Amino acid sequence: MESIDFTQPGTFAQTAFYLFLGIFGRYVLIAALFHYLFKVKYRAHFQSREVNQRPRREGQNRREIGFSFITALIFALVGTFMAMAWQKGYTQIYTDFHAHSSIWFAVSILLILFCHETYYYWLHRWMHHPRVYKWVHKAHHDSITTSAWTSFSFHPVESVLQAIVLPALLFVIPLHYSAIGIVLLIMTATSVINHLNTELYPRDFHRHWFGRWWIGATHHSLHHSQFKYNYGLYFTFWDKWIGTESPDFTKLFERKTRKEGTEVKV
């Protein structure tokens, strides 16, 4: 890959195309899988765990997939520019696993997630400013009752703002290329789970040492229905520290999981 000249227009376009197929294909595959499992095959079992009971609008799936198509295209273009920057030696991406310790490999992923969380929380707060909201974030919030297909449904401006954070971090934080894949997989999977509108986590998970800091469908669904709470992406710590976690979260989570027989031991 180091011998590929990404500055050539044909190579750039081909790389962007393949990245687009990977990004959009990953979104479709994971979203379709979760939609089939929890909204089709096992819906009767999980119906009591659906957080927002309001019906989705006609044509909402088609609209969300359309926005997600544009989002994937923007992500692919940004990713191709990052490949150019890596080839020129501008980034901290490394290919030799032994260039850093295995401990750093794990720490670097956690550090990226923490930085991404911090960036997104404050970006999200800004996007809810009245002068910004309708131009940037409203397209995503038009999905009041969310689904797996909502996970990548953003206005193009918001897509750009979301696309630039990981590349920016890769200029300063050493990250193995496989760790980038892990981060992207976590990003996609958690986004689908959080927008599924069906609580998948077990009873008392919100009291568990990890679960109390981890966002699920109930937590994020409240953001779509209440607008002024629960701004986090992966974690709840900024919402807890700043006081923007919904006061209805605990009661709603317990109501949606009370029929679950298996408790998480704290």
N, C-alpha and C positions, 0 to 999 in steps of 0.2 A: 504493500500500500504506500510505502514511503516513496516509491518510484513513480507514482501517479502524479501527474501535473494537474492539480485541481483548478489552476488558473486558465486552462484551455476551455473555451466556451462549451465545446461538446462534452468534455469530461465533467465540467461543472453541472451541466444540465442532466447528464446521465446519473451522476451521483445524487443530485437533488431528487430525481425521479425515483431511484431505488430507496432513498431515505423516506420519501413520501409513502411509498408502498409499505415499508416497514412500520412507519408510525401509524398510518391510517389502518393498515391491516391489523396491527396490535390492538388498536382501539375497537375495531369491528369484532375481532375474535373474542376479546375479553368481555365486551359489552353484550354481544350476542349470547355468549355462554351463560352469563349471569342472568340475562333476561329470560332465557329458555328455562334455566333451572328454577328460578324463584318466581317468575311471573307466568310460567306455562306449566311445566311438569309437576312442580311441587307447590303450586300457588295455594292450593287448599290448606296445606300444612302451615304455610307462612303468612296467610292472609291476615291473621290477627296481629302480625308484626308489622304490617304496613303502617307507616307513621302518619302520613297525610292522606286522609280518606277522600279528598276532593278528586274528581275524575280529571284525567288529562285532556287537554284540548284536542280537537280533531286536527290531524295533520302534524301534531307536535313531534312525533318521532322523525318524520321527514324533514322538518325544519331543523331539528337538533343535529341530525346527520349531515345536513347541508353546511351548517356552521362548523361542524367538526371536520369536514372535508377541507374547508379553508384554513382552519387551525393547523391541521396536519401539514398542509402545504407551506404555511409560514414556518412551522417548526423545522421542516425539511430544508428550507432555504437557509435558516439560521445554522442548522447543523452542518450544511455544506460549507458555509463560511468558516465554521469552527474547524472543519477538516483542513481548510487552507491555512488557517492560523497555526494549527498543530504541525503541519508539514513545514512551515516556516520557522518552527521552534519558538513560537510566541507563547504557547500554553504550557501548563504544568502537567499535561497528560503524559503518562509513561507506559511503555509496553513491556518492559522487563519487570516481572513480578518481584524480583529480588532487589530492585532498586530501592525499595523501602521495605520495612518490616511488615510481617503479616498482621501485627497489632495495628500498625498505621492503616493498613487496608480497611480494617473494620472501623477504626476511629474516623478515617476520612469520609466514609459513607455517612456516619452519624453527624459529622461536622457539616457536610453538605446539606443534610436534611434539616439541621438546626438553622443554618443560614437561610435556606430556602423558606423555612417556616417563618422566620423573622421578617424577611423581605415581603413575603406574601401577606402576612397579617397586616402590616402597615400599608402596603399597596391596596389591600382590600378595604381598609378603613378609608383611604383616600378615594377609592372608586365609589364609595357610598356618599361622598359629598354631593349635595344637591346640584352643584354646577357641573359635576363630572359624570354623575350616575347615568343620566339618559343617553350620553354620548358614548360611554365605554362599557358599563356593566349591566345596563338594562336588558340587553339581549340574552344574557345568561339568566337573569331573574324573571324573564317572561315564562320560564319553566318553574311555576310555583310548586306544582307536584312533579317532582323529579323522577328520573329513571336512569338506568344504566347508560342510555343514549345521551343524557345530559352532560356526562362527564367531560367532554371536550367541546361543548357547545358555547363558544365565546365570540364576542364581537372581534373583528380583525385587530382593532387597536389593543384590546385586552390580550389577544393572543400574542402580539408582539411583546407586550409588557411581561407576559409570563415566559416567553421564549428566551429572553435575554439573560435571565438570572443565572441559570446553570452555566452557560458559556462564560459569563463574567467571573463566576467563581473559579472556573478552570484556568483562569489566567493567574490565580494566586494560590490555589490549593492543589497540591500534587494528588492526582487521582489516576489509578490504573484504569485502562480502557474497559476492563470487565466490570469494574465498580460503577462506571457510568451506566452500563447496561442494567445493573442491579437497581440503581437509583431510578432510572426510567421505568423499569418494571414496577417498582414500588409506587411511583407517581401515578401510573396508569391504573394499577389494581386498586389502590386506595381511593382514587377519584371515582371509579366505577362503584365500589362498595359504598362510599359516602353518599352517592347520588341515587342509590338503588331504591330508596324510600321503603326499604324493608330491613329491619334491624336483625343483623346476623349474629351479633355477639351474644354470649350467654348471660343468664341472670347473674346479677352482682358484678358483672364485668367492670362497671363504672366505679366499683369500690376496690378493684384489684390494683396492686401496686403499679402495674403497667397500664391497665385499662382506664384508670382515672385520668391519664394523660393522653389517651389515644382517641381520635375522633372516629365515630361510626355514623351510620345512616340517621339515627335519631338526632344526634347532635347537629349534623349539617342540614337536615330537613327543617329544623327549627329556624335556621338562618334564612332559608328560602320562604318560609311562611311568616316570619316575624321581622326580617330585614335588619334589625338593629342589634342582633346578638350573634355570637358564635362565628367569628371571622377566621378561625384557624384553618389550616390546610391539612396537616397530619396530626398535630398535637393540640392539646387544650391549654398549654401553660400560659400563652400570652393572654388568652381570654380570661383565665383565672387571675393572673397577675394584674391585669388592667381593669378587671371587673366587668367584662363584656360577655360573660357566659350567661345564657338564658336561665332565669330562675325556674323555668318550667322543665328543664332538661331531666333532672333526677326523677321527678314524679312521672314524666312521660316514659322514660326508659324503663322504669320499674313496672309501669302498666303494660308496656309492650312485651316485656320478658317474664311476666309473673307466672305464665303457664309452663315456663321452661323448668324441667325437673333437675337439671344438673347445675350446681352452683360452682363458681370459681372460688377456690380456697384462697383466702387472703393471708 
